[in-house]
Amino acid sequence: MSRVRHIKAIGSVISSTWSTAEDIVLIENSSLNVDDLTKILPYSSEQIFERKAILGLLRREKYLKGFKE
């Protein structure tokens, strides 16, 4: 993640409209693709992608991918 995106991500954490329940749904269903998550959550694919990055779910997916291969 570039420094600019990282700063934007930090700023969005402060002004986040995500509830704890929505974060839980995202964490529990993080293996689903973003299109499926947009059907479950009331956010755009870009917002979901950004939230996954903030919560460290993208880094986790990348790390776990190494074990599957």
N, CA, C and O of each residue as an XYZ file, in Angstrom:
276
protein
N       0.864     -1.168      0.000
C       0.000      0.000      0.000
C       0.911      1.231      0.000
O       1.839      1.335      0.802
N       0.630      2.139     -0.896
C       1.442      3.347     -0.959
C       1.169      4.220      0.253
O       0.157      4.065      0.937
N       2.079      5.128      0.501
C       1.941      5.999      1.676
C       0.660      6.833      1.612
O      -0.007      7.031      2.628
N       0.321      7.318      0.421
C      -0.887      8.142      0.283
C      -2.130      7.315      0.597
O      -3.014      7.775      1.320
N      -2.204      6.094      0.058
C      -3.367      5.238      0.350
C      -3.411      4.888      1.822
O      -4.490      4.801      2.408
N      -2.236      4.683      2.434
C      -2.183      4.358      3.853
C      -2.730      5.513      4.688
O      -3.488      5.298      5.633
N      -2.345      6.727      4.338
C      -2.836      7.906      5.062
C      -4.344      8.044      4.875
O      -5.061      8.363      5.824
N      -4.831      7.804      3.647
C      -6.272      7.850      3.408
C      -6.981      6.788      4.239
O      -8.050      7.040      4.796
N      -6.390      5.614      4.321
C      -6.990      4.525      5.088
C      -7.081      4.889      6.563
O      -8.095      4.629      7.210
N      -6.025      5.487      7.092
C      -6.043      5.902      8.495
C      -7.121      6.953      8.720
O      -7.832      6.913      9.724
N      -7.242      7.883      7.796
C      -8.272      8.914      7.910
C      -9.663      8.332      7.864
O     -10.565      8.819      8.546
N      -9.851      7.288      7.064
C     -11.180      6.693      6.975
C     -11.522      5.876      8.214
O     -12.700      5.672      8.510
N     -10.511      5.403      8.946
C     -10.780      4.695     10.203
C     -11.402      5.654     11.196
O     -12.351      5.304     11.897
N     -10.874      6.849     11.254
C     -11.367      7.843     12.197
C     -12.809      8.234     11.873
O     -13.639      8.384     12.770
N     -13.094      8.397     10.575
C     -14.433      8.830     10.179
C     -15.272      7.669      9.647
O     -16.161      7.878      8.822
N     -15.004      6.468     10.103
C     -15.678      5.276      9.616
C     -17.145      5.250     10.024
O     -17.520      5.642     11.129
N     -17.955      4.773      9.090
C     -19.369      4.596      9.392
C     -19.692      3.118      9.579
O     -20.855      2.748      9.741
N     -18.672      2.283      9.557
C     -18.855      0.846      9.734
C     -19.174      0.551     11.198
O     -18.503      1.043     12.105
N     -20.194     -0.248     11.405
C     -20.518     -0.668     12.774
C     -19.679     -1.896     13.124
O     -19.079     -2.526     12.254
N     -19.653     -2.213     14.386
C     -18.939     -3.404     14.841
C     -19.551     -4.656     14.219
O     -18.830     -5.577     13.836
N     -20.856     -4.691     14.121
C     -21.541     -5.846     13.536
C     -21.157     -6.026     12.065
O     -20.974     -7.153     11.604
N     -21.035     -4.916     11.327
C     -20.643     -4.991      9.920
C     -19.196     -5.451      9.776
O     -18.866     -6.205      8.861
N     -18.333     -4.992     10.688
C     -16.947     -5.472     10.689
C     -16.893     -6.969     10.937
O     -16.105     -7.678     10.312
N     -17.729     -7.453     11.848
C     -17.767     -8.880     12.157
C     -18.208     -9.679     10.934
O     -17.621    -10.714     10.618
N     -19.236     -9.199     10.251
C     -19.709     -9.877      9.035
C     -18.591     -9.909      7.999
O     -18.376    -10.934      7.352
N     -17.888     -8.811      7.839
C     -16.793     -8.751      6.872
C     -15.676     -9.721      7.252
O     -15.156    -10.430      6.390
N     -15.309     -9.759      8.506
C     -14.247    -10.659      8.964
C     -14.654    -12.117      8.776
O     -13.871    -12.924      8.274
N     -15.872    -12.451      9.177
C     -16.329    -13.839      9.073
C     -16.489    -14.296      7.630
O     -16.361    -15.486      7.340
N     -16.767    -13.370      6.727
C     -16.975    -13.713      5.312
C     -15.859    -13.179      4.419
O     -16.072    -12.976      3.223
N     -14.698    -12.954      4.969
C     -13.609    -12.343      4.210
C     -13.125    -13.204      3.046
O     -12.464    -12.700      2.138
N     -13.445    -14.491      3.064
C     -13.023    -15.362      1.966
C     -13.891    -15.184      0.716
O     -13.504    -15.612     -0.372
N     -15.055    -14.559      0.866
C     -15.916    -14.290     -0.286
C     -15.299    -13.191     -1.145
O     -14.536    -12.360     -0.651
N     -15.636    -13.193     -2.438
C     -15.132    -12.105     -3.273
C     -15.925    -10.832     -2.993
O     -16.993    -10.872     -2.381
N     -15.399     -9.728     -3.440
C     -15.974     -8.419     -3.115
C     -17.386     -8.274     -3.678
O     -18.238     -7.647     -3.048
N     -17.641     -8.840     -4.844
C     -18.988     -8.743     -5.429
C     -20.039     -9.401     -4.535
O     -21.142     -8.878     -4.372
N     -19.690    -10.543     -3.963
C     -20.622    -11.212     -3.048
C     -20.800    -10.408     -1.764
O     -21.895    -10.356     -1.203
N     -19.734     -9.791     -1.310
C     -19.819     -8.985     -0.085
C     -20.685     -7.746     -0.281
O     -21.331     -7.289      0.662
N     -20.705     -7.197     -1.502
C     -21.568     -6.031     -1.750
C     -23.044     -6.404     -1.650
O     -23.884     -5.541     -1.391
N     -23.366     -7.676     -1.852
C     -24.755     -8.134     -1.713
C     -25.142     -8.274     -0.243
O     -26.313     -8.138      0.113
N     -24.151     -8.546      0.608
C     -24.403     -8.740      2.033
C     -24.343     -7.422      2.800
O     -25.152     -7.170      3.693
N     -23.364     -6.583      2.433
C     -23.118     -5.332      3.162
C     -23.579     -4.123      2.345
O     -23.547     -4.164      1.115
N     -24.001     -3.060      3.005
C     -24.500     -1.879      2.289
C     -23.390     -0.912      1.866
O     -23.517      0.298      2.053
N     -22.311     -1.438      1.300
C     -21.174     -0.613      0.883
C     -20.745     -0.984     -0.521
O     -21.031     -2.082     -0.998
N     -20.050     -0.058     -1.188
C     -19.543     -0.318     -2.533
C     -18.332     -1.246     -2.459
O     -17.764     -1.455     -1.387
N     -17.953     -1.789     -3.586
C     -16.810     -2.702     -3.622
C     -15.526     -1.989     -3.203
O     -14.667     -2.586     -2.554
N     -15.394     -0.719     -3.572
C     -14.210      0.052     -3.180
C     -14.165      0.253     -1.666
O     -13.102      0.132     -1.058
N     -15.303      0.556     -1.057
C     -15.362      0.737      0.395
C     -15.040     -0.568      1.120
O     -14.355     -0.559      2.143
N     -15.528     -1.676      0.599
C     -15.252     -2.975      1.210
C     -13.774     -3.312      1.089
O     -13.163     -3.793      2.044
N     -13.199     -3.062     -0.085
C     -11.780     -3.314     -0.288
C     -10.938     -2.488      0.678
O      -9.992     -3.001      1.275
N     -11.279     -1.214      0.832
C     -10.547     -0.337      1.754
C     -10.686     -0.823      3.197
O      -9.718     -0.801      3.956
N     -11.880     -1.259      3.571
C     -12.091     -1.729      4.954
C     -11.317     -3.021      5.205
O     -10.774     -3.222      6.291
N     -11.268     -3.905      4.189
C     -10.480     -5.129      4.325
C      -9.002     -4.795      4.533
O      -8.307     -5.461      5.300
N      -8.535     -3.760      3.842
C      -7.137     -3.340      4.005
C      -6.911     -2.779      5.406
O      -5.891     -3.073      6.030
N      -7.836     -1.988      5.900
C      -7.714     -1.390      7.231
C      -7.694     -2.469      8.305
O      -6.919     -2.389      9.258
N      -8.538     -3.469      8.153
C      -8.625     -4.534      9.143
C      -7.509     -5.578      9.002
O      -7.401     -6.488      9.825
N      -6.692     -5.447      7.971
C      -5.588     -6.380      7.773
C      -5.999     -7.675      7.096
O      -5.236     -8.641      7.089
N      -7.190     -7.705      6.531
C      -7.682     -8.932      5.908
C      -6.988     -9.226      4.584
O      -6.819    -10.390      4.222
N      -6.581     -8.183      3.854
C      -5.870     -8.400      2.596
C      -4.490     -8.985      2.859
O      -4.047     -9.894      2.157
N      -3.825     -8.465      3.860
C      -2.500     -8.971      4.237
C      -2.619    -10.423      4.703
O      -1.764    -11.252      4.392
N      -3.671    -10.722      5.443
C      -3.908    -12.088      5.932
C      -4.139    -13.049      4.766
O      -3.580    -14.146      4.744
N      -4.970    -12.634      3.785
C      -5.229    -13.470      2.611
C      -3.937    -13.765      1.862
O      -3.693    -14.898      1.448
N      -3.122    -12.746      1.693
C      -1.842    -12.911      0.985
C      -0.934    -13.886      1.744
O      -0.277    -14.730      1.135
N      -0.902    -13.766      3.054
C      -0.079    -14.636      3.887
C      -0.564    -16.089      3.806
O       0.242    -17.007      3.658
N      -1.875    -16.291      3.903
C      -2.432    -17.638      3.871
C      -2.328    -18.285      2.504
O      -2.285    -19.511      2.402
N      -2.286    -17.477      1.447
C      -2.139    -18.003      0.093
C      -0.843    -18.787     -0.040
O      -0.787    -19.769     -0.780
N       0.195    -18.366      0.664
C       1.483    -19.053      0.625
C       1.411    -20.458      1.170
O       2.192    -21.314      0.754
N       0.503    -20.724      2.083
C       0.356    -22.063      2.652
C      -0.456    -22.986      1.765
O      -0.301    -24.205      1.830
N      -1.321    -22.416      0.936
C      -2.177    -23.234      0.075
C      -1.402    -23.796     -1.116
O      -1.761    -24.844     -1.653
N      -0.349    -23.107     -1.527
C       0.410    -23.526     -2.714
C       1.407    -24.589     -2.406
O       2.120    -25.044     -3.300
